[in-house]
Amino acid sequence: MNPDAERFTSLTLDEVAALPAVVDLMTAARALGIGRTTAYGLARNDDFPCPLLRVGGEYRVPTTGLLRALGVDPSIR
């Protein structure tokens, strides 16, 4: 298996439920099944499927918004 392959695979629902309160853009993209280029393009255009925070030069994604975008009730965490 390609060592980089894991970062391009989608996350399972159990893995998403175990995420911390805020994650980086690529972790959110993996959960949503979105590639790197698409994720950054959506973020730059304010079209990412869930709310983003801009911290310095980086994007952060609150996990509750990610769960909602996946159709999962955040209160189950």
Phi, psi and chi 1 to 4 in degrees:
 res  aa     phi    psi   chi1   chi2   chi3   chi4
   1 MET       -  139.1 -179.9 -172.3 -143.7      -
   2 ASN   -63.8  129.3  178.7  -15.4      -      -
   3 PRO   -60.0  -25.5    5.0   -7.7      -      -
   4 ASP   -86.4   -9.1  -68.3  -29.7      -      -
   5 ALA   -62.1  -35.0      -      -      -      -
   6 GLU   -60.3  -38.1 -178.2  178.6  -40.4      -
   7 ARG   -71.6  -12.6   68.4 -179.8  163.0  158.4
   8 PHE  -103.0    0.4  -63.0  111.6      -      -
   9 THR   -90.4  150.2   57.8      -      -      -
  10 SER   -70.1  155.4  -66.2      -      -      -
  11 LEU   -87.5  149.3  -62.8  175.8      -      -
  12 THR   -79.2  165.1   66.5      -      -      -
  13 LEU   -61.7  -38.4 -148.1   45.5      -      -
  14 ASP   -63.6  -39.8  -73.2  -22.2      -      -
  15 GLU   -66.5  -39.6  -70.6  170.8  -35.2      -
  16 VAL   -65.0  -42.5  172.6      -      -      -
  17 ALA   -63.3  -25.4      -      -      -      -
  18 ALA   -90.5    0.8      -      -      -      -
  19 LEU   -68.3  154.1  -69.4  173.0      -      -
  20 PRO   -69.0  178.2   21.7  -28.7      -      -
  21 ALA   -61.5  -32.1      -      -      -      -
  22 VAL  -136.2  137.0  178.6      -      -      -
  23 VAL  -126.8  166.0  -62.6      -      -      -
  24 ASP   -77.2  166.9   60.7   87.0      -      -
  25 LEU   -60.9  -40.2 -175.5   66.1      -      -
  26 MET   -69.2  -33.1  -70.0  -43.8  -54.4      -
  27 THR   -65.7  -43.8  -60.0      -      -      -
  28 ALA   -63.2  -41.6      -      -      -      -
  29 ALA   -61.5  -42.0      -      -      -      -
  30 ARG   -60.5  -42.6  -77.9 -177.5   57.5 -153.5
  31 ALA   -62.6  -34.1      -      -      -      -
  32 LEU   -89.6   -6.7  -66.3  163.5      -      -
  33 GLY    73.2   32.3      -      -      -      -
  34 ILE  -108.1  137.3  -61.3  172.1      -      -
  35 GLY   -74.7  166.2      -      -      -      -
  36 ARG   -57.6  -52.7  177.7 -177.2 -175.7   84.0
  37 THR   -61.3  -44.0  -57.2      -      -      -
  38 THR   -64.4  -43.6  -59.8      -      -      -
  39 ALA   -59.3  -48.0      -      -      -      -
  40 TYR   -67.9  -36.0  -82.3   98.7      -      -
  41 GLY   -63.5  -45.3      -      -      -      -
  42 LEU   -62.5  -42.1  -68.9  169.5      -      -
  43 ALA   -63.6  -45.3      -      -      -      -
  44 ARG   -61.5  -33.9  -87.9 -167.8  -53.4  -84.2
  45 ASN   -93.3   10.4  -66.3  -37.5      -      -
  46 ASP    57.5   35.8  -67.4  -36.0      -      -
  47 ASP  -117.5   11.3  -71.4  -31.5      -      -
  48 PHE   -62.8  142.8 -159.3   75.3      -      -
  49 PRO   -66.1   -5.9   -7.9   12.4      -      -
  50 CYS  -143.3  165.3   54.3      -      -      -
  51 PRO   -60.3  143.3  -21.2   31.6      -      -
  52 LEU  -120.6  150.9  -63.4  174.7      -      -
  53 LEU  -113.0  140.9  -56.9  171.6      -      -
  54 ARG  -103.9  115.6 -170.7   71.9 -169.2 -116.2
  55 VAL  -118.2  105.9  179.5      -      -      -
  56 GLY    62.3 -124.8      -      -      -      -
  57 GLY   -99.7   14.2      -      -      -      -
  58 GLU  -120.0  155.0  -62.2 -178.8    8.4      -
  59 TYR   -96.7  139.9  -66.1  102.8      -      -
  60 ARG  -126.7  147.8  -64.0  -70.7 -178.4 -133.5
  61 VAL  -123.9  116.5 -178.0      -      -      -
  62 PRO   -63.1  131.6  -22.6   33.9      -      -
  63 THR   -63.5  -31.6  -56.2      -      -      -
  64 THR   -61.6  -41.0   54.8      -      -      -
  65 GLY   -67.2  -36.3      -      -      -      -
  66 LEU   -64.0  -44.7  176.9   58.2      -      -
  67 LEU   -61.3  -42.7  -70.6  169.1      -      -
  68 ARG   -62.0  -41.2  -76.1 -171.7 -173.4  104.3
  69 ALA   -63.4  -27.7      -      -      -      -
  70 LEU   -87.2   -3.1  -69.4  167.4      -      -
  71 GLY    79.2   25.3      -      -      -      -
  72 VAL  -110.0  134.1  177.1      -      -      -
  73 ASP   -69.1  116.1 -178.5    1.3      -      -
  74 PRO   -62.0  -18.2  -11.9   20.0      -      -
  75 SER   -73.3   -9.9   67.0      -      -      -
  76 ILE   -78.0   -6.3   64.4  166.2      -      -
  77 ARG   -70.3      -  -68.6 -174.2   77.2 -162.3
